[in-house]
């Protein structure tokens, strides 16, 4: 009998760029990708909406996001931890 292993949840790290919604923050996640033809490393930014139950996040905070079930049309992440407070984006 084969046992299936659960995949480890993938975490994203980013900066809060907006907290104007109730219990929701917008987090900018920066990643580096290589250009498919030339190979140059480029910076790409993805904006993710995340659930912040206690409204603890402020603009500029570094946070860790964990996946969750869909909470709304665009919100599929939860704020797992606030890594550092304040600062610039």
N, C-alpha and C positions, 0 to 999 in steps of 0.2 A: 504494500500500500504506500502510495506516494503522499508525502505531506507537502503542502504548498507553503512557501514562505511569504510572509507579508513584506511588502516593500517598505523601506524606511521612509517616513514622510519627508518630502522635500521642503526645505525652508528657504525663504527669500529674505534678503536683508536690504533695507532701503531707508529713505528719509521721508518724513511726513511733509507733504507740500500743501495740504488743505485739511482742515478739521471743522468746516462750516456746517456739515450735516450732523444730524443727531445720531450718535453711536456709530458713526462712520468716518473713516479717515481715508484720504487719498495718499498713496505711498509711491514715490518714484524709485523704481528698482533699476540700477545701472548694470549693464553687462557688456562684455567685450566680445565681439565677433570678428572673424577674419573675412575680408572681402572674398567672394567666391572665385574671382578671376585673378586679382592682383595680390591677394594675401595680406594686404594692409590691415592692421588691427583698428577697428572702428568702435566707438562708444555708442551704445543704443540704450535708450531710456524707455521703460515700460511703466505706465501708470496703472496701479492696481487699487481697487477699493477694498478696504478691510474693515471688519467689525471691531469696534472698540467699546466694549460693554460699559466701562466706567467713565468714558470721555476723559481719559487720563492723558492722551497724547496731545502735544502741542506742535505747532509748525516748527520744523527744524530737528525734531527728535529722530534719532536712529532707532529703528525697530526691527524685530524679527517677525516674519509672517509665517503662519502655518496654514495648510489647506483645511478646508471645512466643507460641509455640504453647502449647496447653494442657499444663501440667505435672502437673496433678492436677484433681480435680473443680472446685475453685474457684480454682486458681492459674493465671492467664493473663498475669501481668506479671513483669518482672525489674527489680531495682534497677539502674538504669543508672549512677547517680552519687549520692554523698552530698554534698549542698550545704553543710550546716553540721552540726556536732556538738552534741549536748546541747540545752539550752534547754527551754522548756515547750511543751506541745502547742498 
